Amino acid sequence: MIIYLLRHGDAPYDAKDCERSLSSQGKIDTQNVIRQHLSELAKLQLIVCSTTLRSKQTLQVLSDVLDYPGEVLLSNMLCSSGKVSAVQAYINQLIGSRNLESVLLLSHQPLIGDILEYITDQKGLSWSMNTSTFAAIDAASFSRGFGRLKSITHSSCSKISS
């Protein structure tokens, strides 16, 4: 299965954390990153997104660029204070009950970086999940060390494949 990770786009610190809105640059950066992955995301089966405003706005950009017709779930589990263990249990239940081959998690730091390190079992990757950063992981399951980082794309540069 493929697990995609996307950190929300840039959002200025001008409101309460859950009410921060995506900036114009955040929208542009997210569009640019997603456009680099259109072909592989064409088969995306499920998006699970944080409930914060900036995440939902990033989701809208993602959905528009992909013309995504699939299912979207919103979850407080993917907020920045979320726990990898809770996300793992939730996603593995979804994978099992829906026979998913691909899922995209749209979240925040530090959680999104912690998920990347957990699945790949590679320390030091967390820092790479800046705003509008996209990672693709080939994973046997959502478990520690069961994934291999296929690529990571930052909003400020092109795709880096491993």
N, C-alpha and C positions, 0 to 999 in steps of 0.2 A: 504494500500500500504506500501511497505518497501522503505525507503530512506536510502541508504548507503552513508557514508562519508569516504573518504580516503584522508589523507594528503600525499603529495609527500614524497619520500624517502630522506635520508640524501644527501645534496649537499653542498660541501665546498664553502666558500665565496672567490673564486678565479677568479671570472669574474663578469661582469655586472649582475645585478639581473636576468634579463630575459634569460641570457645565461649560468647560472650556471648549471653544469652537475651533474647527479646522481653519487654518489660515489659507489665503489664496495660494501661497507657495506650497502648503501641505497638499492641497488638491492637485496642483501641477506635478509635484514629486510623485504622488501616488499614481497618477495617470501614467507617468513615464515608466515607473517600475513595472506596473501591470502590463503595459504594452509590450514589454520585453519578454513576457511569459504567456502571451495570448494562446499560442498553440498548445502548450502543456496544460493550461487551465481550461481548455475547451471541454475537458472531460470531468471537471470538478463536480462532485456530487453533493457536498454539504459545506456550508460556511457556518461557523460558530463564532459569534462576535460579542465582545464586551458591551455592556449597556450604557457606557458613557457617551455623551454627545459627540465628542471628536471621533470615537470609534464608529458610531452609527453614521456619521458623515463620511468617514473613510470607506465604510461599507457601501454607501451610495455611489461614491466615485468608482469603486471596484465593480459594482454591479452594472453601472452604466458603461464602463469601458469593455467589460466582458459580455454585456447583454445577457447577464446571468439569469437563467430561468429556474434555477434549482432552489432547494430549501435553505432557509436561513433560520438559525436559532440564536436568540439573545440570551446571554448568561452572565450573571454577576460574578461567577467563578473566574471569569477572564479579566476582571478588574485588576489593577496593579497589585493589590494586596492579596490576590488569590494564591492558592497553594498548588504546587505541581501535583501533589498526591490526589487532590480533589479533582483537578482537571483530568488526570490520568484515568481515574475511576469512571468519570462521566464519559469521556471520549471512548474508552474501551467498551463501555456498555453500548454506546451508539454504534460503534463499528460492528459489534457482535449482533445487535438486533437488526441492523440495516444492511449488513454485508457490504460495507463501504470499501471502496478502493482508493478514495481520495477525500480528504477533508482539509479545510483551511481554517486556521485559528487566527482571529484578529484581536490583538491584545496590546498590552502596555509593558514597559519596563517597570520593575525588574522581572516580572513573571515571564514574559515572552523570551527573554534571554535565558532564564532558568530552565524553561522547557527545552530550548535548543540544546543547552549543555546536558540536560538529563537524558534526552533521547539519543544523542550522539555519544554521550559519555566523554565529551571533550571539554576539559576545563579551559576557561579563557575566551570562549566564544560569545558569552553573554554581552560583552561590550560592543559586539558588532551589530547589534539590533538597534540601530538609530531609528529615528522617525522615517516612515515610508520605506523600511527595509523588508525585503521578502526573502525567505529561505525555503528551499525545497529539500525534504528529507525522505529518502527511501527507507522505509521502516517495516520490519516484520510485525511489529506491534508498538503501541505507545507504552514502552517500557524502557528502563535505564539500559543504555548501550545497545538497543536493538535497531538503531537507525544509523544511516550513513548520509552525511551532508552531501547533497548533489550539487547545489549551487546556492549562492547568496548574492543578492542584488541590492545595492545601496542606491538611494535616490540621487546621490552625487556622482555615481560612476556606473559603469556597465556591469553586466553579469560576470561573476567569478565562479567557475566550476571547479569542483574538486575531483 
